[in-house]
Amino acid sequence: MESEQNKPHQRRKRYKGTHPRRYEEKYKELAPEQYPETVAKVIKKGSTPVGMHLSIMVNEIISFLEIKPGQIGLDATLGYGGHTEAMLGCLEKKGHLYALDADPLELAKTKKRLQNLGYDEDILTTINTNFETIDEVAKDAGKFDFILADLGVSSMQIDNPERGFSYKKEGPLDLRLNPLKGTSAAQRLQELDEDELTGMLLENADEPYAELIAKKVMLEIRKGTKIDTTTKLAEIIAAALARIKVPDKEEAIKKSCQRTFQALRIDVNSEYEVLHNFLEKLPHVLAPGGRVAILTFHSGEDRLVKKSFKKYKKEGLYRDVADEVIRPSKEECLQNGRARSTKMRWAIRD
Ligand SMILES: C[S@@+](CC[C@H](N)C(=O)[O-])C[C@H]1O[C@@H](n2cnc3c(N)ncnc32)[C@H](O)[C@@H]1O
């Protein structure tokens, strides 16, 4: 018999901990094809499964766009591809859909997902570009019979701490749609002065405590504090609002964090400028009778869309435009909290 002493030494397996630490290991929903029951349970509870995006107002959009087999369409904001999938369904394998996204990381994943569903390059062309280049896209594609733009960011981007979109999760303070290009939010804070930051918070998010927050951020930068993570910025916002007198301070701080992150995201991605450029080019890339639907998520975006649709209707480029915004149903908002702030506007090319 082998004595204890003579047993060959075996290294003990490394303890990984009971909870996987990395975001990618944490959620079964990140592989939705492998865990359909988990995904269904999460959706039923009214949450968005991690790694997925629940598309908003799909029925209203499909009903308005009146897509016919053989048409040429554009999804300006591919995201998870839920709307793209619904539009492809209407084409019945005839015609072509172009789909754009500024985010090269999520675009690659969605392209693969749609390919696995049988949508290859015969019917779908995905392009990693900003939608302000629609005129360039139309040079190859020709004019579009239908266009959709579902603005903002996807749940995948918000939920991935590495992208820095959420103040709730520790991650680099980045907030770029394309993390391979441009300036991160952390770098942007270094470039701004107090007045500029105050202006940005007011203009991009109507932040009521803009001055207090900008003052504190600049004080910390002067002291040499590195504001390069999401949670560090959230901490500084909380400290800036430490003395405000409101009934629910915790809620006020949460709202200010949300608005500050929104303001930074708009700035870092030049969201108003690119939306303006897109809206200016839009009537010129639509075929006669072509239809466009746009989903917006805050008043700044909606104002731009409303103004542009009105202006081009007056000039005779649009035959008709939405007089009022269309909102998602109560049921949809219950099912998907992220739908609550959505407004849809539409226009039809003359
Ligand atoms: C709300 S999500 C779209 C979700 C999509 N409709 C779906 O059903 O999954 C918005 C997407 O648009 C992209 N995006 C935002 N602004 C953009 C721009 N200016 N140009 C191109 N893509 C943009 C984001 O990267 C994100 O993936």
The ligand as a Tripos MOL2 file, in Angstrom:
@<TRIPOS>MOLECULE
LIG
   27    29     1     0     0
SMALL
NO_CHARGES

@<TRIPOS>ATOM
      1 C1        -31.2050   51.8540  -29.0300 C.3       1 LIG1
      2 S1        -29.9440   50.9740  -29.8530 S.3       1 LIG1
      3 C2        -30.7460   50.2310  -31.2220 C.3       1 LIG1
      4 C3        -31.4370   48.9590  -30.8900 C.3       1 LIG1
      5 C4        -32.0100   48.2570  -32.0960 C.3       1 LIG1
      6 N1        -33.0340   49.0280  -32.7510 N.3       1 LIG1
      7 C5        -32.5150   46.8770  -31.7280 C.2       1 LIG1
      8 O1        -33.6640   46.5350  -32.0400 O.co2     1 LIG1
      9 O2        -31.7490   46.1150  -31.1590 O.co2     1 LIG1
     10 C6        -29.0400   52.2290  -30.6190 C.3       1 LIG1
     11 C7        -27.8610   51.7400  -31.4080 C.3       1 LIG1
     12 O3        -27.4930   52.7820  -32.2970 O.3       1 LIG1
     13 C8        -26.1140   52.9620  -32.2940 C.3       1 LIG1
     14 N2        -25.8830   54.3770  -32.5900 N.ar      1 LIG1
     15 C9        -26.1580   55.4430  -31.8200 C.ar      1 LIG1
     16 N3        -25.8240   56.5770  -32.4440 N.ar      1 LIG1
     17 C10       -25.3490   56.2240  -33.6520 C.ar      1 LIG1
     18 C11       -24.8440   56.9440  -34.7660 C.ar      1 LIG1
     19 N4        -24.7520   58.2770  -34.7430 N.pl3     1 LIG1
     20 N5        -24.4650   56.2600  -35.8580 N.ar      1 LIG1
     21 C12       -24.5450   54.9050  -35.8930 C.ar      1 LIG1
     22 N6        -24.9830   54.1630  -34.8560 N.ar      1 LIG1
     23 C13       -25.3910   54.8090  -33.7490 C.ar      1 LIG1
     24 C14       -25.6540   52.5340  -30.9320 C.3       1 LIG1
     25 O4        -24.3030   52.1170  -30.9710 O.3       1 LIG1
     26 C15       -26.6340   51.4070  -30.6020 C.3       1 LIG1
     27 O5        -26.1160   50.1800  -30.9890 O.3       1 LIG1
@<TRIPOS>BOND
     1     1     2 1
     2     2     3 1
     3     2    10 1
     4     3     4 1
     5     4     5 1
     6     5     6 1
     7     5     7 1
     8     7     8 2
     9     7     9 1
    10    10    11 1
    11    11    12 1
    12    11    26 1
    13    12    13 1
    14    13    14 1
    15    13    24 1
    16    14    15 ar
    17    14    23 ar
    18    15    16 ar
    19    16    17 ar
    20    17    18 ar
    21    17    23 ar
    22    18    19 1
    23    18    20 ar
    24    20    21 ar
    25    21    22 ar
    26    22    23 ar
    27    24    25 1
    28    24    26 1
    29    26    27 1
@<TRIPOS>SUBSTRUCTURE
     1 LIG1         1 GROUP 0 **** ****
